[in-house]
């Protein structure tokens, strides 16, 4: 009897040991995946924190730019160009394929938008400047107004007017618009596109090539403003804007 009990106890122990090993082997991959995901998320948060700190430091440092470091200084028609060295970054508003957009202020209290390009997107930064260097590009109220461009350390700044309502994409995610607002937005977008495609007053026809809701900004009166000309193409030119923007800095 005692021998049978001993054998049964030994069998139970073996069964428990087998079950424990099976459970551990099943859970181990899940635990490793969870640790990997947590590690990646932690590294991403650290990278983001360091990036934001570096942006703030760059904003407070003296400008690291020479007069020849911007394509704008090589082109003859610069609408409303002004230095950007007195601008302070205030709030990160959005991130996109070609960089991030900040709400910023000047000592006078004027609010502007600063689009910060990383070094590897220098061509997009140059291409946007190439567009604004064309004649009469800011004559239309439905084209984002240019203020200036500057090199800050490893970051490339493009400074434009600021719109509190942000992009059409962000607005539609949070708000329902009326038919009259929809009509106002659509008509102003069409007006901006018609202006881009026209070749009057010395301005060549331009194809935006990246029209989408993220690249359309809204004013308080619910009219649209077209932005982001990093992929723009001057129609009738043999070369694209990005090829035109290849300037040795």
C-alpha positions in Angstrom: 0.0 0.0 0.0 2.8 2.4 1.0 4.6 1.5 -2.2 1.6 2.4 -4.3 1.2 5.7 -2.4 4.9 6.5 -3.0 4.6 5.7 -6.7 1.4 7.9 -7.0 3.1 10.8 -5.2 6.1 10.5 -7.5 3.8 10.4 -10.5 2.0 13.5 -9.3 5.3 15.3 -8.8 6.4 14.4 -12.3 3.1 15.6 -13.7 3.3 18.9 -11.8 6.9 19.4 -13.0 5.9 18.7 -16.6 2.9 21.1 -16.4 5.1 23.8 -14.8 7.7 23.5 -17.5 5.1 23.6 -20.2 3.5 26.8 -18.8 6.9 28.4 -18.4 7.9 27.5 -21.9 4.6 28.9 -23.2 4.9 32.2 -21.2 8.6 32.8 -21.9 8.1 34.1 -25.5 5.3 36.4 -24.3 7.5 37.7 -21.5 10.4 38.3 -23.9 8.1 40.1 -26.4 6.7 42.3 -23.6 10.2 43.2 -22.4 11.2 44.0 -26.0 8.2 46.3 -26.5 8.7 48.0 -23.2 12.4 48.6 -24.0 11.6 50.0 -27.5 9.0 52.3 -26.0 11.4 53.5 -23.2 14.1 54.2 -25.8 11.7 56.1 -28.0 10.5 58.3 -25.1 14.2 59.0 -24.1 15.0 59.9 -27.7 11.9 62.2 -27.9 12.8 63.9 -24.6 16.4 64.5 -25.7 15.2 65.8 -29.1 12.8 68.3 -27.5 15.5 69.5 -25.1 17.9 69.9 -28.0 15.3 71.9 -29.9 14.8 74.3 -26.9 18.5 74.7 -26.4 18.9 75.5 -30.1 16.1 78.1 -29.8 17.9 79.8 -26.9 21.4 79.7 -28.4 23.0 82.3 -30.6 22.1 81.6 -34.3 24.7 79.5 -36.1 24.3 80.8 -39.6 26.3 82.6 -42.2 24.8 84.9 -44.9 25.6 82.3 -47.5 24.0 79.3 -45.8 20.5 79.8 -47.1 19.4 79.3 -50.7 17.4 82.5 -50.3 20.6 84.6 -50.3 21.4 83.2 -53.8 18.1 84.1 -55.4 16.9 87.6 -56.6 13.2 87.8 -55.7 12.7 87.2 -52.0 9.2 88.3 -50.7 9.3 89.5 -47.1 12.5 87.8 -46.0 13.6 88.7 -42.5 16.1 87.3 -40.0 14.9 84.5 -37.7 17.5 84.7 -35.0 15.2 86.3 -32.4 12.6 83.6 -32.6 11.9 81.3 -29.6 10.2 78.0 -29.9 7.2 77.7 -27.7 5.1 74.5 -28.4 5.5 71.5 -30.7 2.3 71.3 -32.8 2.9 68.4 -35.2 5.3 66.0 -36.8 5.4 65.0 -40.4 7.4 63.3 -43.1 9.7 66.3 -43.6 10.1 67.4 -40.0 8.1 69.0 -37.2 6.2 72.2 -36.8 6.5 74.5 -33.8 4.5 77.4 -32.5 7.1 80.2 -31.9 7.3 83.8 -30.8 9.3 86.9 -31.5 10.3 89.4 -28.8 7.5 91.7 -30.1 5.0 89.0 -29.2 4.2 88.1 -32.7 3.4 84.4 -33.1 4.9 82.5 -36.1 5.2 78.9 -37.2 8.6 77.2 -37.5 9.0 74.1 -39.6 12.1 72.3 -38.5 13.7 70.0 -41.1 16.4 67.4 -40.1 19.6 67.5 -42.0 18.7 64.5 -44.1 15.7 66.5 -45.5 17.8 69.5 -46.6 16.5 69.1 -50.2 12.9 69.6 -49.0 14.0 72.7 -47.1 15.8 74.1 -50.1 12.9 73.2 -52.4 10.4 75.2 -50.2 12.7 78.2 -50.4 13.0 77.8 -54.1 9.2 78.0 -54.4 9.0 81.1 -52.2 11.9 82.7 -54.2 9.7 82.6 -57.4 8.0 85.9 -58.3 4.6 86.8 -56.8 4.2 83.5 -54.9 2.9 85.3 -51.8 0.4 87.4 -53.8 -2.4 85.0 -53.0 -4.1 84.9 -49.6 -4.6 81.1 -49.9 -0.9 80.4 -50.1 1.0 80.1 -46.7 3.0 83.3 -46.3 6.7 83.0 -46.0 8.8 84.9 -43.3 12.3 83.6 -43.4 14.7 80.6 -43.4 17.7 79.8 -41.2 20.1 77.1 -40.2 20.2 76.4 -36.5 23.0 73.9 -35.7 22.0 70.6 -37.4 18.4 71.8 -37.9 16.9 73.7 -40.8 14.3 76.3 -40.1 11.5 77.6 -42.3 9.5 80.4 -40.7 6.0 81.1 -41.9 2.8 82.7 -40.6 1.0 80.8 -37.9 -2.6 79.6 -37.9 -4.3 78.5 -34.6 -6.7 76.1 -36.3 -3.9 74.0 -37.6 -4.4 71.7 -40.6 -7.6 70.7 -42.2 -6.8 67.1 -41.2 -6.5 67.9 -37.5 -9.6 70.1 -37.6 -11.8 67.4 -39.2 -10.7 64.8 -36.6 -12.1 67.0 -33.8 -14.9 69.0 -35.3 -17.9 68.7 -37.5 -18.1 71.5 -40.1 -21.2 73.0 -41.6 -22.1 73.2 -45.3 -21.2 76.9 -45.5 -17.8 76.2 -43.8 -17.2 73.3 -46.2 -18.0 75.6 -49.2 -15.6 78.3 -47.8 -12.8 75.8 -47.4 -13.3 74.1 -50.8 -13.5 77.4 -52.7 -10.5 78.9 -51.0 -8.5 75.7 -51.7 -9.5 75.9 -55.4 -8.5 79.5 -55.5 -5.1 78.7 -54.1 -4.6 75.8 -56.6 -5.7 78.0 -59.5 -3.2 80.6 -58.4 -0.4 78.0 -58.3 -1.3 76.6 -61.7 -1.4 80.1 -63.4 1.6 81.7 -65.0 0.6 85.4 -64.8 2.6 88.4 -63.5 5.9 86.7 -64.0 5.1 83.8 -61.8 5.5 80.4 -63.5 2.9 77.7 -63.2 3.6 75.4 -60.2 2.3 71.9 -59.4 2.1 71.3 -55.7 2.2 67.5 -56.0 1.4 66.8 -52.4 -2.1 68.2 -51.8 -3.8 66.5 -48.9 -5.7 67.6 -45.8 -2.4 67.7 -43.7 -1.0 70.3 -46.1 -4.0 72.6 -45.9 -4.2 75.0 -43.0 -7.3 76.8 -41.8 -7.8 80.4 -40.8 -10.2 81.6 -38.2 -12.7 82.6 -40.9 -12.6 79.0 -42.2 -10.7 79.8 -45.4 -7.9 77.5 -46.5 -4.3 78.1 -46.9 -2.0 75.8 -48.9 1.3 74.9 -47.3 4.3 72.4 -47.7 6.0 72.9 -51.0 8.8 70.4 -50.5 7.7 68.4 -53.6 6.6 71.3 -55.8 7.3 71.2 -59.5 7.7 74.4 -61.7 5.7 73.5 -64.8 7.5 74.2 -68.0 10.9 73.8 -66.4 13.0 70.9 -67.6 14.1 70.3 -64.0 12.1 69.7 -60.9 12.2 71.8 -57.9 14.2 69.4 -55.9 16.9 69.3 -58.7 16.8 73.1 -58.9 17.4 73.3 -55.1 20.7 71.4 -55.2 22.9 74.2 -54.0 26.2 73.5 -52.3 26.1 75.0 -48.8 
